[in-house]
Amino acid sequence: MPARTLDVSIVALPDTGVATLFGVLDVLNSFDLMGIGDAAAPAPFRARIVGAAAGPLMGVSGVPVPVSEAVGEIASTDIVIVPSVVLGAGGWESGRYPELVEWAARMHGQGALLCSACSGIFLLAETGRFDDHDVTVHYDYAPQLRAVHPEVRVHPERALLVTGTRDELVTSGASTTWHDLVLYLTGRFAGAAVAQETARMFALQWHQDGLAPYMVFEGRTDHGDAVVADAQDWLRTHFSVAAPVEQLVVRSGLAERTFKRRFTEATGVSPLSYVQRIRVEEAKRRLEQTEDSVEAIGWHVGYEDPAFFRRLFKRVTGVPPGVYRKRFRVPVITADTR
């Protein structure tokens, strides 16, 4: 346990998703209440909700959030956490919260950790402290984060990333990877045994396989290349044919090198990688929804060699097909029995 209780400031915005905010708050303030760790030692954290102004703040879901202190009144803190924010159709609008951004940057300058849960990185990235660093975010928000902050390196397949010269920049990825964030902070400052006890008490999970299993591949279609668009459209229904890349080259009427170059420039991946990704997406769907064997599914999506299919599936998703099926198959207890 740390020699003193660390002060944790959880930043609330009008865009804040309250589930993540209150989840982080409850776990970090639970050690005394739940009897976790050494009762004779000080609690590792004292978490509070902060914001631009003190008082009730209406969250995006319509639930009021009690902001205990305005950041303008907080001279120091040990850890800053910005939980998930909900991005509307227009995406993130930079520059809306200059006071919060300036305060977070100042706290970092004084030695505080800057942590984001999922899309909270959109606010923290405005401090400039994450420039030229690796971060993670919800995979659906990754394109927007790259567009708004091209100076930040985005890895949506990662559940947790810790970087900075002092390991003081911490980002967690999609949705419930806030579990990974609070368990990391607990392990770092209170020890591995306390982190394990916390995980057991709250049934929190480390996403040790990363987030690749959860991600859905969708090839880029906004590139404006008609030849590549035709190839993508054909692959939607012909991805399982033999030698699909060779057939695409013939359909395009281009030289092989020219077609592959244009396809890669337009979509961001090579034709072969594109075929493999959409084949794996179909395999994922069948693992989730059918009783077909892994071998039969591999054959259906275009692979006659079951061993090669298993290796490819694990390389793309991070887990073997059997593990994927166990994790994402809808449990019988939730099935529609009408």
C-alpha positions, 0 to 999 in steps of 0.5 A, spaced: 500 500 500 502 507 498 505 511 504 499 516 503 492 516 500 493 518 493 488 524 491 484 522 484 480 527 480 475 524 476 473 529 471 466 530 469 463 533 462 456 534 460 458 529 455 460 524 460 458 517 460 456 516 467 457 508 467 464 509 467 465 515 471 461 512 477 464 505 476 471 508 476 469 512 482 466 506 486 472 501 485 477 507 487 473 509 493 472 501 495 478 499 499 476 501 506 468 500 505 470 493 502 475 491 507 480 490 501 488 490 503 491 492 509 486 495 514 492 498 518 494 502 512 491 508 509 486 507 503 490 507 496 486 512 493 481 518 495 477 519 489 472 525 487 468 528 481 471 534 479 469 539 473 468 546 470 464 548 476 461 545 483 454 542 483 450 537 479 452 536 472 447 533 468 450 527 464 449 525 457 444 520 459 440 524 463 443 522 470 445 528 474 453 527 476 455 531 483 461 535 482 464 536 488 469 541 486 471 546 481 478 545 478 479 552 479 479 551 486 484 544 486 491 546 486 494 539 486 492 532 485 496 525 484 491 522 478 487 525 473 482 521 470 477 523 464 472 517 463 468 516 457 465 521 453 459 520 448 460 522 441 454 525 437 454 524 430 458 531 429 464 527 433 468 531 438 469 538 437 475 541 440 476 547 444 470 547 448 473 546 455 479 550 455 479 551 463 479 543 464 484 542 458 489 547 461 488 545 468 489 537 466 496 540 463 498 544 469 497 538 474 501 533 469 506 539 469 506 538 477 507 530 476 500 528 476 498 522 472 493 523 466 489 517 465 483 516 460 478 511 460 476 510 452 474 516 449 476 521 455 482 521 451 479 526 446 479 531 452 486 530 454 489 530 447 488 537 447 493 538 453 498 536 447 502 531 453 500 525 448 503 528 442 508 523 439 505 517 444 501 511 443 494 511 446 488 507 445 481 508 445 474 505 443 475 502 436 469 506 433 472 512 435 479 511 433 478 514 426 475 520 429 481 521 434 486 520 428 483 525 424 482 530 430 489 529 433 494 526 428 500 527 432 497 522 437 499 514 435 492 510 436 492 503 437 484 501 438 486 494 439 490 495 445 486 494 452 491 499 456 497 503 454 502 506 459 507 511 456 510 517 458 517 518 461 514 517 468 509 512 465 504 517 467 500 517 461 495 512 461 489 510 456 484 504 456 480 502 450 473 500 449 468 500 454 469 496 460 477 496 459 476 501 465 477 495 469 484 494 466 485 502 468 483 501 475 486 494 476 493 497 473 492 503 478 491 499 484 497 494 482 501 500 481 500 503 487 497 498 492 501 492 489 499 486 485 495 482 491 491 488 492 489 488 485 487 481 485 483 482 491 479 488 488 478 484 481 475 478 485 471 482 489 468 486 483 468 481 478 473 485 474 477 483 468 483 484 465 482 484 457 489 480 456 487 478 449 487 485 447 481 488 443 482 485 437 477 480 438 471 485 439 473 489 433 469 489 426 473 490 420 470 494 415 474 496 409 475 504 407 470 506 402 471 513 402 477 513 397 473 515 390 477 510 386 472 506 382 476 500 380 477 499 388 470 500 389 468 495 384 473 490 387 470 491 394 463 490 392 465 483 388 469 481 394 463 482 399 459 475 395 466 472 392 471 472 398 471 465 399 473 463 391 480 460 390 485 465 388 481 471 389 486 476 389 488 474 382 481 474 380 481 481 382 487 483 378 483 480 372 477 484 373 480 490 374 484 490 367 490 493 370 497 490 371 498 486 377 503 491 381 498 497 379 492 494 381 495 492 388 498 499 389 492 502 388 488 498 392 493 498 398 493 506 397 485 506 397 483 502 403 490 502 407 491 494 407 493 490 401 488 486 397 491 479 400 490 482 407 483 485 405 481 478 403 483 475 409 480 480 414 473 479 411 474 472 411 475 472 418 469 476 419 465 471 416 468 466 420 467 470 427 459 471 425 459 463 424 462 461 430 457 466 434 451 464 430 452 456 428 454 450 431 458 448 425 465 445 426 471 450 426 474 446 420 467 447 416 467 454 418 474 455 415 472 451 409 466 455 408 470 462 408 475 459 403 481 455 407 482 448 405 487 447 411 484 447 418 491 449 421 492 455 417 485 457 418 486 457 425 493 460 425 490 466 421 484 467 425 488 467 432 493 472 428 487 477 426 483 476 432 488 475 438 485 468 440 483 461 437 477 460 434 474 456 439 476 461 445 472 466 440 466 462 440 466 461 447 467 468 449 462 471 444 456 465 443 450 468 446 449 463 452 443 459 452 440 462 458 439 469 454 436 465 448 429 467 446 424 462 448 418 465 445 
